[in-house]
Amino acid sequence: MVVFYFDRMEDYELLQHPRGDCSQPRRGIFSLRSPRRPNPIGVTVVELISIDKNVLTVRSLDTFDGTPVLNLKPA
């Protein structure tokens, strides 16, 4: 499990259109997978592929390249 910081988040609204599709009604932010949230901490589960000294190779990391990693936890 990777705990990371949404460093590119600017602001948020408590009600948002799902996936930014204005044809759909607004829903509460906690029912969506929006990165624009009140808490800038994210968590995602990854598959560990390999370890080479201090470099981890993972699969299914749900972040942008360069996103600050705060912690790693066993799932």
PDB file of N, CA, C, O and CB in Angstrom:
ATOM      1  N   MET A   1       0.853  -1.153   0.000  1.00  0.00           N
ATOM      2  CA  MET A   1       0.000   0.000   0.000  1.00  0.00           C
ATOM      3  C   MET A   1       0.911   1.232   0.000  1.00  0.00           C
ATOM      4  O   MET A   1       1.866   1.309   0.773  1.00  0.00           O
ATOM      5  CB  MET A   1      -0.977  -0.011   1.224  1.00  0.00           C
ATOM      6  N   VAL A   2       0.606   2.176  -0.864  1.00  0.00           N
ATOM      7  CA  VAL A   2       1.378   3.405  -0.979  1.00  0.00           C
ATOM      8  C   VAL A   2       0.520   4.569  -0.478  1.00  0.00           C
ATOM      9  O   VAL A   2      -0.600   4.771  -0.947  1.00  0.00           O
ATOM     10  CB  VAL A   2       1.845   3.642  -2.454  1.00  0.00           C
ATOM     11  N   VAL A   3       1.052   5.323   0.469  1.00  0.00           N
ATOM     12  CA  VAL A   3       0.394   6.531   0.975  1.00  0.00           C
ATOM     13  C   VAL A   3       1.112   7.710   0.331  1.00  0.00           C
ATOM     14  O   VAL A   3       2.333   7.826   0.434  1.00  0.00           O
ATOM     15  CB  VAL A   3       0.432   6.615   2.568  1.00  0.00           C
ATOM     16  N   PHE A   4       0.353   8.593  -0.339  1.00  0.00           N
ATOM     17  CA  PHE A   4       0.977   9.685  -1.083  1.00  0.00           C
ATOM     18  C   PHE A   4       0.254  11.004  -0.855  1.00  0.00           C
ATOM     19  O   PHE A   4      -0.839  11.037  -0.289  1.00  0.00           O
ATOM     20  CB  PHE A   4       1.005   9.361  -2.569  1.00  0.00           C
ATOM     21  N   TYR A   5       0.875  12.089  -1.300  1.00  0.00           N
ATOM     22  CA  TYR A   5       0.353  13.443  -1.131  1.00  0.00           C
ATOM     23  C   TYR A   5      -0.090  13.986  -2.481  1.00  0.00           C
ATOM     24  O   TYR A   5       0.696  14.001  -3.428  1.00  0.00           O
ATOM     25  CB  TYR A   5       1.414  14.373  -0.490  1.00  0.00           C
ATOM     26  N   PHE A   6      -1.357  14.437  -2.584  1.00  0.00           N
ATOM     27  CA  PHE A   6      -1.860  15.060  -3.811  1.00  0.00           C
ATOM     28  C   PHE A   6      -1.246  16.449  -3.930  1.00  0.00           C
ATOM     29  O   PHE A   6      -1.883  17.439  -3.572  1.00  0.00           O
ATOM     30  CB  PHE A   6      -3.428  15.138  -3.812  1.00  0.00           C
ATOM     31  N   ASP A   7      -0.018  16.531  -4.429  1.00  0.00           N
ATOM     32  CA  ASP A   7       0.708  17.801  -4.462  1.00  0.00           C
ATOM     33  C   ASP A   7       0.227  18.740  -5.567  1.00  0.00           C
ATOM     34  O   ASP A   7       0.578  19.920  -5.545  1.00  0.00           O
ATOM     35  CB  ASP A   7       2.178  17.538  -4.638  1.00  0.00           C
ATOM     36  N   ARG A   8      -0.553  18.270  -6.518  1.00  0.00           N
ATOM     37  CA  ARG A   8      -1.026  19.116  -7.616  1.00  0.00           C
ATOM     38  C   ARG A   8      -2.456  19.606  -7.399  1.00  0.00           C
ATOM     39  O   ARG A   8      -3.005  20.309  -8.247  1.00  0.00           O
ATOM     40  CB  ARG A   8      -0.941  18.358  -8.926  1.00  0.00           C
ATOM     41  N   MET A   9      -3.058  19.238  -6.272  1.00  0.00           N
ATOM     42  CA  MET A   9      -4.423  19.650  -5.981  1.00  0.00           C
ATOM     43  C   MET A   9      -4.450  21.132  -5.610  1.00  0.00           C
ATOM     44  O   MET A   9      -3.635  21.595  -4.811  1.00  0.00           O
ATOM     45  CB  MET A   9      -5.020  18.793  -4.844  1.00  0.00           C
ATOM     46  N   GLU A  10      -5.385  21.865  -6.190  1.00  0.00           N
ATOM     47  CA  GLU A  10      -5.489  23.290  -5.905  1.00  0.00           C
ATOM     48  C   GLU A  10      -6.658  23.594  -4.979  1.00  0.00           C
ATOM     49  O   GLU A  10      -6.462  24.184  -3.916  1.00  0.00           O
ATOM     50  CB  GLU A  10      -5.635  24.074  -7.198  1.00  0.00           C
ATOM     51  N   ASP A  11      -7.857  23.207  -5.357  1.00  0.00           N
ATOM     52  CA  ASP A  11      -9.028  23.446  -4.527  1.00  0.00           C
ATOM     53  C   ASP A  11     -10.036  22.341  -4.798  1.00  0.00           C
ATOM     54  O   ASP A  11      -9.782  21.451  -5.610  1.00  0.00           O
ATOM     55  CB  ASP A  11      -9.646  24.852  -4.804  1.00  0.00           C
ATOM     56  N   TYR A  12     -11.168  22.392  -4.127  1.00  0.00           N
ATOM     57  CA  TYR A  12     -12.170  21.351  -4.288  1.00  0.00           C
ATOM     58  C   TYR A  12     -13.555  21.935  -4.051  1.00  0.00           C
ATOM     59  O   TYR A  12     -13.700  23.002  -3.455  1.00  0.00           O
ATOM     60  CB  TYR A  12     -11.901  20.175  -3.327  1.00  0.00           C
ATOM     61  N   GLU A  13     -14.564  21.224  -4.523  1.00  0.00           N
ATOM     62  CA  GLU A  13     -15.959  21.530  -4.258  1.00  0.00           C
ATOM     63  C   GLU A  13     -16.569  20.279  -3.642  1.00  0.00           C
ATOM     64  O   GLU A  13     -16.248  19.164  -4.055  1.00  0.00           O
ATOM     65  CB  GLU A  13     -16.725  21.973  -5.566  1.00  0.00           C
ATOM     66  N   LEU A  14     -17.451  20.454  -2.652  1.00  0.00           N
ATOM     67  CA  LEU A  14     -18.042  19.295  -1.985  1.00  0.00           C
ATOM     68  C   LEU A  14     -19.018  18.541  -2.889  1.00  0.00           C
ATOM     69  O   LEU A  14     -19.264  17.354  -2.675  1.00  0.00           O
ATOM     70  CB  LEU A  14     -18.753  19.734  -0.718  1.00  0.00           C
ATOM     71  N   LEU A  15     -19.578  19.218  -3.900  1.00  0.00           N
ATOM     72  CA  LEU A  15     -20.435  18.564  -4.884  1.00  0.00           C
ATOM     73  C   LEU A  15     -19.784  18.694  -6.254  1.00  0.00           C
ATOM     74  O   LEU A  15     -19.413  19.791  -6.672  1.00  0.00           O
ATOM     75  CB  LEU A  15     -21.872  19.181  -4.886  1.00  0.00           C
ATOM     76  N   GLN A  16     -19.646  17.568  -6.950  1.00  0.00           N
ATOM     77  CA  GLN A  16     -19.006  17.568  -8.264  1.00  0.00           C
ATOM     78  C   GLN A  16     -19.784  16.672  -9.217  1.00  0.00           C
ATOM     79  O   GLN A  16     -20.491  15.760  -8.789  1.00  0.00           O
ATOM     80  CB  GLN A  16     -17.537  17.103  -8.161  1.00  0.00           C
ATOM     81  N   HIS A  17     -19.647  16.940 -10.515  1.00  0.00           N
ATOM     82  CA  HIS A  17     -20.215  16.062 -11.528  1.00  0.00           C
ATOM     83  C   HIS A  17     -19.295  14.846 -11.662  1.00  0.00           C
ATOM     84  O   HIS A  17     -18.077  15.013 -11.720  1.00  0.00           O
ATOM     85  CB  HIS A  17     -20.387  16.808 -12.905  1.00  0.00           C
ATOM     86  N   PRO A  18     -19.846  13.629 -11.712  1.00  0.00           N
ATOM     87  CA  PRO A  18     -18.995  12.451 -11.886  1.00  0.00           C
ATOM     88  C   PRO A  18     -18.143  12.563 -13.147  1.00  0.00           C
ATOM     89  O   PRO A  18     -18.661  12.823 -14.233  1.00  0.00           O
ATOM     90  CB  PRO A  18     -19.850  11.184 -11.944  1.00  0.00           C
ATOM     91  N   ARG A  19     -16.836  12.366 -12.997  1.00  0.00           N
ATOM     92  CA  ARG A  19     -15.854  12.443 -14.086  1.00  0.00           C
ATOM     93  C   ARG A  19     -15.912  13.762 -14.846  1.00  0.00           C
ATOM     94  O   ARG A  19     -15.499  13.826 -16.004  1.00  0.00           O
ATOM     95  CB  ARG A  19     -16.068  11.303 -15.051  1.00  0.00           C
ATOM     96  N   GLY A  20     -16.424  14.825 -14.204  1.00  0.00           N
ATOM     97  CA  GLY A  20     -16.510  16.134 -14.840  1.00  0.00           C
ATOM     98  C   GLY A  20     -17.584  16.223 -15.906  1.00  0.00           C
ATOM     99  O   GLY A  20     -17.619  17.196 -16.660  1.00  0.00           O
ATOM    100  N   ASP A  21     -18.465  15.231 -15.989  1.00  0.00           N
ATOM    101  CA  ASP A  21     -19.531  15.194 -16.998  1.00  0.00           C
ATOM    102  C   ASP A  21     -20.724  16.001 -16.501  1.00  0.00           C
ATOM    103  O   ASP A  21     -21.487  15.534 -15.656  1.00  0.00           O
ATOM    104  CB  ASP A  21     -19.955  13.728 -17.312  1.00  0.00           C
ATOM    105  N   CYS A  22     -20.881  17.211 -17.026  1.00  0.00           N
ATOM    106  CA  CYS A  22     -21.940  18.121 -16.577  1.00  0.00           C
ATOM    107  C   CYS A  22     -23.341  17.628 -16.910  1.00  0.00           C
ATOM    108  O   CYS A  22     -24.314  18.176 -16.392  1.00  0.00           O
ATOM    109  CB  CYS A  22     -21.735  19.475 -17.188  1.00  0.00           C
ATOM    110  N   SER A  23     -23.474  16.614 -17.758  1.00  0.00           N
ATOM    111  CA  SER A  23     -24.803  16.070 -18.060  1.00  0.00           C
ATOM    112  C   SER A  23     -25.305  15.182 -16.914  1.00  0.00           C
ATOM    113  O   SER A  23     -26.496  14.879 -16.841  1.00  0.00           O
ATOM    114  CB  SER A  23     -24.766  15.265 -19.381  1.00  0.00           C
ATOM    115  N   GLN A  24     -24.409  14.772 -16.030  1.00  0.00           N
ATOM    116  CA  GLN A  24     -24.798  13.968 -14.868  1.00  0.00           C
ATOM    117  C   GLN A  24     -24.979  14.887 -13.666  1.00  0.00           C
ATOM    118  O   GLN A  24     -24.280  15.892 -13.541  1.00  0.00           O
ATOM    119  CB  GLN A  24     -23.735  12.864 -14.564  1.00  0.00           C
ATOM    120  N   PRO A  25     -25.920  14.544 -12.777  1.00  0.00           N
ATOM    121  CA  PRO A  25     -26.127  15.403 -11.598  1.00  0.00           C
ATOM    122  C   PRO A  25     -24.914  15.391 -10.670  1.00  0.00           C
ATOM    123  O   PRO A  25     -24.162  14.418 -10.612  1.00  0.00           O
ATOM    124  CB  PRO A  25     -27.374  14.954 -10.825  1.00  0.00           C
ATOM    125  N   ARG A  26     -24.748  16.491  -9.950  1.00  0.00           N
ATOM    126  CA  ARG A  26     -23.655  16.578  -8.976  1.00  0.00           C
ATOM    127  C   ARG A  26     -23.873  15.574  -7.859  1.00  0.00           C
ATOM    128  O   ARG A  26     -25.004  15.293  -7.462  1.00  0.00           O
ATOM    129  CB  ARG A  26     -23.544  18.006  -8.398  1.00  0.00           C
ATOM    130  N   ARG A  27     -22.771  15.041  -7.364  1.00  0.00           N
ATOM    131  CA  ARG A  27     -22.803  14.102  -6.246  1.00  0.00           C
ATOM    132  C   ARG A  27     -21.785  14.544  -5.210  1.00  0.00           C
ATOM    133  O   ARG A  27     -20.894  15.345  -5.493  1.00  0.00           O
ATOM    134  CB  ARG A  27     -22.517  12.648  -6.719  1.00  0.00           C
ATOM    135  N   GLY A  28     -21.931  14.012  -4.018  1.00  0.00           N
ATOM    136  CA  GLY A  28     -20.993  14.326  -2.951  1.00  0.00           C
ATOM    137  C   GLY A  28     -19.602  13.827  -3.268  1.00  0.00           C
ATOM    138  O   GLY A  28     -19.437  12.742  -3.826  1.00  0.00           O
ATOM    139  N   ILE A  29     -18.601  14.611  -2.916  1.00  0.00           N
ATOM    140  CA  ILE A  29     -17.208  14.315  -3.253  1.00  0.00           C
ATOM    141  C   ILE A  29     -16.744  12.964  -2.709  1.00  0.00           C
ATOM    142  O   ILE A  29     -15.899  12.315  -3.325  1.00  0.00           O
ATOM    143  CB  ILE A  29     -16.309  15.410  -2.723  1.00  0.00           C
ATOM    144  N   PHE A  30     -17.282  12.531  -1.565  1.00  0.00           N
ATOM    145  CA  PHE A  30     -16.827  11.284  -0.966  1.00  0.00           C
ATOM    146  C   PHE A  30     -17.414  10.058  -1.652  1.00  0.00           C
ATOM    147  O   PHE A  30     -16.974   8.941  -1.382  1.00  0.00           O
ATOM    148  CB  PHE A  30     -17.176  11.261   0.497  1.00  0.00           C
ATOM    149  N   SER A  31     -18.401  10.238  -2.537  1.00  0.00           N
ATOM    150  CA  SER A  31     -18.942   9.114  -3.307  1.00  0.00           C
ATOM    151  C   SER A  31     -18.262   8.994  -4.661  1.00  0.00           C
ATOM    152  O   SER A  31     -18.591   8.096  -5.436  1.00  0.00           O
ATOM    153  CB  SER A  31     -20.450   9.272  -3.495  1.00  0.00           C
ATOM    154  N   LEU A  32     -17.323   9.878  -4.961  1.00  0.00           N
ATOM    155  CA  LEU A  32     -16.615   9.883  -6.242  1.00  0.00           C
ATOM    156  C   LEU A  32     -15.146   9.551  -6.031  1.00  0.00           C
ATOM    157  O   LEU A  32     -14.660   9.556  -4.900  1.00  0.00           O
ATOM    158  CB  LEU A  32     -16.760  11.249  -6.942  1.00  0.00           C
ATOM    159  N   ARG A  33     -14.440   9.264  -7.116  1.00  0.00           N
ATOM    160  CA  ARG A  33     -13.002   8.998  -7.039  1.00  0.00           C
ATOM    161  C   ARG A  33     -12.206  10.218  -7.469  1.00  0.00           C
ATOM    162  O   ARG A  33     -11.151  10.087  -8.089  1.00  0.00           O
ATOM    163  CB  ARG A  33     -12.628   7.790  -7.909  1.00  0.00           C
ATOM    164  N   SER A  34     -12.695  11.381  -7.149  1.00  0.00           N
ATOM    165  CA  SER A  34     -12.049  12.624  -7.550  1.00  0.00           C
ATOM    166  C   SER A  34     -10.760  12.848  -6.759  1.00  0.00           C
ATOM    167  O   SER A  34     -10.727  12.609  -5.552  1.00  0.00           O
ATOM    168  CB  SER A  34     -13.004  13.808  -7.355  1.00  0.00           C
ATOM    169  N   PRO A  35      -9.698  13.307  -7.430  1.00  0.00           N
ATOM    170  CA  PRO A  35      -8.485  13.655  -6.690  1.00  0.00           C
ATOM    171  C   PRO A  35      -8.621  15.002  -5.983  1.00  0.00           C
ATOM    172  O   PRO A  35      -7.776  15.348  -5.156  1.00  0.00           O
ATOM    173  CB  PRO A  35      -7.287  13.683  -7.631  1.00  0.00           C
ATOM    174  N   ARG A  36      -9.676  15.771  -6.296  1.00  0.00           N
ATOM    175  CA  ARG A  36      -9.895  17.081  -5.670  1.00  0.00           C
ATOM    176  C   ARG A  36     -10.731  16.874  -4.413  1.00  0.00           C
ATOM    177  O   ARG A  36     -11.960  16.934  -4.461  1.00  0.00           O
ATOM    178  CB  ARG A  36     -10.604  18.081  -6.659  1.00  0.00           C
ATOM    179  N   ARG A  37     -10.065  16.632  -3.290  1.00  0.00           N
ATOM    180  CA  ARG A  37     -10.718  16.293  -2.026  1.00  0.00           C
ATOM    181  C   ARG A  37     -10.201  17.193  -0.911  1.00  0.00           C
ATOM    182  O   ARG A  37      -9.130  17.786  -1.039  1.00  0.00           O
ATOM    183  CB  ARG A  37     -10.486  14.809  -1.670  1.00  0.00           C
ATOM    184  N   PRO A  38     -10.957  17.301   0.190  1.00  0.00           N
ATOM    185  CA  PRO A  38     -10.513  18.141   1.307  1.00  0.00           C
ATOM    186  C   PRO A  38      -9.217  17.659   1.958  1.00  0.00           C
ATOM    187  O   PRO A  38      -8.444  18.467   2.473  1.00  0.00           O
ATOM    188  CB  PRO A  38     -11.594  18.204   2.350  1.00  0.00           C
ATOM    189  N   ASN A  39      -8.977  16.352   1.938  1.00  0.00           N
ATOM    190  CA  ASN A  39      -7.777  15.785   2.528  1.00  0.00           C
ATOM    191  C   ASN A  39      -6.807  15.446   1.393  1.00  0.00           C
ATOM    192  O   ASN A  39      -7.149  14.629   0.539  1.00  0.00           O
ATOM    193  CB  ASN A  39      -8.112  14.518   3.393  1.00  0.00           C
ATOM    194  N   PRO A  40      -5.617  16.039   1.351  1.00  0.00           N
ATOM    195  CA  PRO A  40      -4.710  15.813   0.230  1.00  0.00           C
ATOM    196  C   PRO A  40      -3.894  14.522   0.323  1.00  0.00           C
ATOM    197  O   PRO A  40      -2.898  14.373  -0.385  1.00  0.00           O
ATOM    198  CB  PRO A  40      -3.780  16.966   0.118  1.00  0.00           C
ATOM    199  N   ILE A  41      -4.301  13.592   1.180  1.00  0.00           N
ATOM    200  CA  ILE A  41      -3.590  12.326   1.338  1.00  0.00           C
ATOM    201  C   ILE A  41      -4.321  11.248   0.540  1.00  0.00           C
ATOM    202  O   ILE A  41      -5.537  11.104   0.656  1.00  0.00           O
ATOM    203  CB  ILE A  41      -3.480  11.927   2.845  1.00  0.00           C
ATOM    204  N   GLY A  42      -3.584  10.500  -0.263  1.00  0.00           N
ATOM    205  CA  GLY A  42      -4.161   9.413  -1.045  1.00  0.00           C
ATOM    206  C   GLY A  42      -3.533   8.089  -0.669  1.00  0.00           C
ATOM    207  O   GLY A  42      -2.412   8.042  -0.163  1.00  0.00           O
ATOM    208  N   VAL A  43      -4.269   7.003  -0.921  1.00  0.00           N
ATOM    209  CA  VAL A  43      -3.794   5.657  -0.641  1.00  0.00           C
ATOM    210  C   VAL A  43      -4.142   4.783  -1.832  1.00  0.00           C
ATOM    211  O   VAL A  43      -5.258   4.853  -2.348  1.00  0.00           O
ATOM    212  CB  VAL A  43      -4.413   5.091   0.678  1.00  0.00           C
ATOM    213  N   THR A  44      -3.218   3.974  -2.267  1.00  0.00           N
ATOM    214  CA  THR A  44      -3.484   3.035  -3.351  1.00  0.00           C
ATOM    215  C   THR A  44      -2.735   1.734  -3.075  1.00  0.00           C
ATOM    216  O   THR A  44      -1.647   1.737  -2.499  1.00  0.00           O
ATOM    217  CB  THR A  44      -3.068   3.635  -4.727  1.00  0.00           C
ATOM    218  N   VAL A  45      -3.331   0.636  -3.493  1.00  0.00           N
ATOM    219  CA  VAL A  45      -2.710  -0.677  -3.322  1.00  0.00           C
ATOM    220  C   VAL A  45      -2.001  -1.038  -4.625  1.00  0.00           C
ATOM    221  O   VAL A  45      -2.585  -0.929  -5.703  1.00  0.00           O
ATOM    222  CB  VAL A  45      -3.774  -1.770  -2.931  1.00  0.00           C
ATOM    223  N   VAL A  46      -0.757  -1.462  -4.526  1.00  0.00           N
ATOM    224  CA  VAL A  46       0.053  -1.804  -5.695  1.00  0.00           C
ATOM    225  C   VAL A  46       0.571  -3.227  -5.567  1.00  0.00           C
ATOM    226  O   VAL A  46       0.532  -3.831  -4.496  1.00  0.00           O
ATOM    227  CB  VAL A  46       1.228  -0.816  -5.859  1.00  0.00           C
ATOM    228  N   GLU A  47       1.054  -3.743  -6.685  1.00  0.00           N
ATOM    229  CA  GLU A  47       1.725  -5.044  -6.688  1.00  0.00           C
ATOM    230  C   GLU A  47       3.226  -4.788  -6.759  1.00  0.00           C
ATOM    231  O   GLU A  47       3.698  -4.123  -7.681  1.00  0.00           O
ATOM    232  CB  GLU A  47       1.241  -5.946  -7.890  1.00  0.00           C
ATOM    233  N   LEU A  48       3.969  -5.303  -5.805  1.00  0.00           N
ATOM    234  CA  LEU A  48       5.422  -5.153  -5.782  1.00  0.00           C
ATOM    235  C   LEU A  48       6.038  -6.141  -6.763  1.00  0.00           C
ATOM    236  O   LEU A  48       5.881  -7.353  -6.616  1.00  0.00           O
ATOM    237  CB  LEU A  48       5.986  -5.373  -4.347  1.00  0.00           C
ATOM    238  N   ILE A  49       6.743  -5.613  -7.769  1.00  0.00           N
ATOM    239  CA  ILE A  49       7.354  -6.448  -8.806  1.00  0.00           C
ATOM    240  C   ILE A  49       8.786  -6.813  -8.435  1.00  0.00           C
ATOM    241  O   ILE A  49       9.174  -7.978  -8.523  1.00  0.00           O
ATOM    242  CB  ILE A  49       7.327  -5.727 -10.161  1.00  0.00           C
ATOM    243  N   SER A  50       9.583  -5.809  -8.015  1.00  0.00           N
ATOM    244  CA  SER A  50      10.975  -6.102  -7.662  1.00  0.00           C
ATOM    245  C   SER A  50      11.528  -5.017  -6.745  1.00  0.00           C
ATOM    246  O   SER A  50      10.977  -3.921  -6.641  1.00  0.00           O
ATOM    247  CB  SER A  50      11.847  -6.227  -8.932  1.00  0.00           C
ATOM    248  N   ILE A  51      12.639  -5.355  -6.082  1.00  0.00           N
ATOM    249  CA  ILE A  51      13.374  -4.422  -5.228  1.00  0.00           C
ATOM    250  C   ILE A  51      14.831  -4.483  -5.658  1.00  0.00           C
ATOM    251  O   ILE A  51      15.427  -5.560  -5.707  1.00  0.00           O
ATOM    252  CB  ILE A  51      13.207  -4.768  -3.692  1.00  0.00           C
ATOM    253  N   ASP A  52      15.407  -3.315  -5.972  1.00  0.00           N
ATOM    254  CA  ASP A  52      16.822  -3.232  -6.342  1.00  0.00           C
ATOM    255  C   ASP A  52      17.443  -2.097  -5.529  1.00  0.00           C
ATOM    256  O   ASP A  52      17.310  -0.926  -5.885  1.00  0.00           O
ATOM    257  CB  ASP A  52      17.008  -2.995  -7.899  1.00  0.00           C
ATOM    258  N   LYS A  53      18.123  -2.452  -4.432  1.00  0.00           N
ATOM    259  CA  LYS A  53      18.685  -1.489  -3.479  1.00  0.00           C
ATOM    260  C   LYS A  53      17.559  -0.626  -2.919  1.00  0.00           C
ATOM    261  O   LYS A  53      16.730  -1.132  -2.162  1.00  0.00           O
ATOM    262  CB  LYS A  53      19.778  -0.599  -4.155  1.00  0.00           C
ATOM    263  N   ASN A  54      17.500   0.668  -3.268  1.00  0.00           N
ATOM    264  CA  ASN A  54      16.450   1.524  -2.729  1.00  0.00           C
ATOM    265  C   ASN A  54      15.372   1.857  -3.766  1.00  0.00           C
ATOM    266  O   ASN A  54      14.630   2.824  -3.590  1.00  0.00           O
ATOM    267  CB  ASN A  54      17.058   2.803  -2.196  1.00  0.00           C
ATOM    268  N   VAL A  55      15.276   1.072  -4.839  1.00  0.00           N
ATOM    269  CA  VAL A  55      14.296   1.310  -5.897  1.00  0.00           C
ATOM    270  C   VAL A  55      13.276   0.166  -5.917  1.00  0.00           C
ATOM    271  O   VAL A  55      13.633  -1.001  -6.075  1.00  0.00           O
ATOM    272  CB  VAL A  55      14.998   1.446  -7.281  1.00  0.00           C
ATOM    273  N   LEU A  56      12.011   0.527  -5.754  1.00  0.00           N
ATOM    274  CA  LEU A  56      10.926  -0.443  -5.826  1.00  0.00           C
ATOM    275  C   LEU A  56      10.257  -0.319  -7.188  1.00  0.00           C
ATOM    276  O   LEU A  56       9.999   0.790  -7.656  1.00  0.00           O
ATOM    277  CB  LEU A  56       9.897  -0.228  -4.673  1.00  0.00           C
ATOM    278  N   THR A  57       9.979  -1.433  -7.814  1.00  0.00           N
ATOM    279  CA  THR A  57       9.208  -1.445  -9.054  1.00  0.00           C
ATOM    280  C   THR A  57       7.846  -2.024  -8.716  1.00  0.00           C
ATOM    281  O   THR A  57       7.739  -3.126  -8.178  1.00  0.00           O
ATOM    282  CB  THR A  57       9.928  -2.277 -10.192  1.00  0.00           C
ATOM    283  N   VAL A  58       6.788  -1.254  -9.044  1.00  0.00           N
ATOM    284  CA  VAL A  58       5.432  -1.668  -8.696  1.00  0.00           C
ATOM    285  C   VAL A  58       4.542  -1.623  -9.927  1.00  0.00           C
ATOM    286  O   VAL A  58       4.882  -1.018 -10.944  1.00  0.00           O
ATOM    287  CB  VAL A  58       4.855  -0.773  -7.582  1.00  0.00           C
ATOM    288  N   ARG A  59       3.400  -2.275  -9.810  1.00  0.00           N
ATOM    289  CA  ARG A  59       2.378  -2.267 -10.855  1.00  0.00           C
ATOM    290  C   ARG A  59       1.101  -1.689 -10.238  1.00  0.00           C
ATOM    291  O   ARG A  59       0.812  -1.935  -9.067  1.00  0.00           O
ATOM    292  CB  ARG A  59       2.134  -3.720 -11.445  1.00  0.00           C
ATOM    293  N   SER A  60       0.339  -0.924 -11.023  1.00  0.00           N
ATOM    294  CA  SER A  60      -0.968  -0.364 -10.639  1.00  0.00           C
ATOM    295  C   SER A  60      -0.860   0.828  -9.698  1.00  0.00           C
ATOM    296  O   SER A  60      -1.754   1.049  -8.882  1.00  0.00           O
ATOM    297  CB  SER A  60      -1.810  -1.432  -9.987  1.00  0.00           C
ATOM    298  N   LEU A  61       0.206   1.589  -9.795  1.00  0.00           N
ATOM    299  CA  LEU A  61       0.330   2.803  -8.983  1.00  0.00           C
ATOM    300  C   LEU A  61      -0.587   3.861  -9.568  1.00  0.00           C
ATOM    301  O   LEU A  61      -0.458   4.223 -10.738  1.00  0.00           O
ATOM    302  CB  LEU A  61       1.812   3.312  -8.931  1.00  0.00           C
ATOM    303  N   ASP A  62      -1.507   4.354  -8.765  1.00  0.00           N
ATOM    304  CA  ASP A  62      -2.560   5.265  -9.212  1.00  0.00           C
ATOM    305  C   ASP A  62      -2.199   6.723  -8.898  1.00  0.00           C
ATOM    306  O   ASP A  62      -2.971   7.428  -8.249  1.00  0.00           O
ATOM    307  CB  ASP A  62      -3.899   4.897  -8.551  1.00  0.00           C
ATOM    308  N   THR A  63      -1.020   7.173  -9.362  1.00  0.00           N
ATOM    309  CA  THR A  63      -0.568   8.545  -9.137  1.00  0.00           C
ATOM    310  C   THR A  63       0.148   9.057 -10.386  1.00  0.00           C
ATOM    311  O   THR A  63       0.434   8.304 -11.316  1.00  0.00           O
ATOM    312  CB  THR A  63       0.367   8.625  -7.897  1.00  0.00           C
ATOM    313  N   PHE A  64       0.426  10.356 -10.376  1.00  0.00           N
ATOM    314  CA  PHE A  64       1.247  10.941 -11.436  1.00  0.00           C
ATOM    315  C   PHE A  64       2.720  10.697 -11.134  1.00  0.00           C
ATOM    316  O   PHE A  64       3.095  10.522  -9.975  1.00  0.00           O
ATOM    317  CB  PHE A  64       0.964  12.460 -11.583  1.00  0.00           C
ATOM    318  N   ASP A  65       3.549  10.685 -12.162  1.00  0.00           N
ATOM    319  CA  ASP A  65       4.991  10.570 -11.992  1.00  0.00           C
ATOM    320  C   ASP A  65       5.480  11.764 -11.179  1.00  0.00           C
ATOM    321  O   ASP A  65       5.140  12.904 -11.495  1.00  0.00           O
ATOM    322  CB  ASP A  65       5.718  10.494 -13.370  1.00  0.00           C
ATOM    323  N   GLY A  66       6.258  11.525 -10.158  1.00  0.00           N
ATOM    324  CA  GLY A  66       6.796  12.591  -9.325  1.00  0.00           C
ATOM    325  C   GLY A  66       5.946  12.921  -8.107  1.00  0.00           C
ATOM    326  O   GLY A  66       6.304  13.810  -7.335  1.00  0.00           O
ATOM    327  N   THR A  67       4.824  12.223  -7.916  1.00  0.00           N
ATOM    328  CA  THR A  67       3.978  12.464  -6.747  1.00  0.00           C
ATOM    329  C   THR A  67       4.743  12.061  -5.482  1.00  0.00           C
ATOM    330  O   THR A  67       5.319  10.975  -5.433  1.00  0.00           O
ATOM    331  CB  THR A  67       2.633  11.674  -6.858  1.00  0.00           C
ATOM    332  N   PRO A  68       4.755  12.920  -4.462  1.00  0.00           N
ATOM    333  CA  PRO A  68       5.487  12.587  -3.230  1.00  0.00           C
ATOM    334  C   PRO A  68       4.859  11.389  -2.500  1.00  0.00           C
ATOM    335  O   PRO A  68       3.657  11.364  -2.237  1.00  0.00           O
ATOM    336  CB  PRO A  68       5.523  13.808  -2.292  1.00  0.00           C
ATOM    337  N   VAL A  69       5.694  10.411  -2.186  1.00  0.00           N
ATOM    338  CA  VAL A  69       5.256   9.241  -1.423  1.00  0.00           C
ATOM    339  C   VAL A  69       5.545   9.525   0.039  1.00  0.00           C
ATOM    340  O   VAL A  69       6.662   9.896   0.399  1.00  0.00           O
ATOM    341  CB  VAL A  69       5.974   7.922  -1.904  1.00  0.00           C
ATOM    342  N   LEU A  70       4.525   9.348   0.889  1.00  0.00           N
ATOM    343  CA  LEU A  70       4.675   9.609   2.322  1.00  0.00           C
ATOM    344  C   LEU A  70       5.053   8.368   3.100  1.00  0.00           C
ATOM    345  O   LEU A  70       5.813   8.437   4.066  1.00  0.00           O
ATOM    346  CB  LEU A  70       3.402  10.181   2.882  1.00  0.00           C
ATOM    347  N   ASN A  71       4.514   7.215   2.671  1.00  0.00           N
ATOM    348  CA  ASN A  71       4.758   5.996   3.440  1.00  0.00           C
ATOM    349  C   ASN A  71       4.430   4.776   2.579  1.00  0.00           C
ATOM    350  O   ASN A  71       3.676   4.874   1.611  1.00  0.00           O
ATOM    351  CB  ASN A  71       3.915   5.988   4.747  1.00  0.00           C
ATOM    352  N   LEU A  72       4.987   3.661   2.929  1.00  0.00           N
ATOM    353  CA  LEU A  72       4.677   2.364   2.321  1.00  0.00           C
ATOM    354  C   LEU A  72       4.247   1.424   3.428  1.00  0.00           C
ATOM    355  O   LEU A  72       4.873   1.371   4.487  1.00  0.00           O
ATOM    356  CB  LEU A  72       5.903   1.783   1.532  1.00  0.00           C
ATOM    357  N   LYS A  73       3.172   0.678   3.183  1.00  0.00           N
ATOM    358  CA  LYS A  73       2.652  -0.248   4.186  1.00  0.00           C
ATOM    359  C   LYS A  73       2.373  -1.595   3.520  1.00  0.00           C
ATOM    360  O   LYS A  73       1.965  -1.641   2.360  1.00  0.00           O
ATOM    361  CB  LYS A  73       1.359   0.320   4.858  1.00  0.00           C
ATOM    362  N   PRO A  74       2.590  -2.676   4.240  1.00  0.00           N
ATOM    363  CA  PRO A  74       2.174  -3.976   3.685  1.00  0.00           C
ATOM    364  C   PRO A  74       0.652  -4.041   3.661  1.00  0.00           C
ATOM    365  O   PRO A  74       0.001  -3.587   4.602  1.00  0.00           O
ATOM    366  CB  PRO A  74       2.763  -5.166   4.520  1.00  0.00           C
ATOM    367  N   ALA A  75       0.084  -4.592   2.611  1.00  0.00           N
ATOM    368  CA  ALA A  75      -1.385  -4.644   2.496  1.00  0.00           C
ATOM    369  C   ALA A  75      -1.977  -5.744   3.351  1.00  0.00           C
ATOM    370  O   ALA A  75      -3.195  -5.924   3.369  1.00  0.00           O
ATOM    371  CB  ALA A  75      -1.800  -4.850   1.043  1.00  0.00           C
TER     372      ALA A  75
END
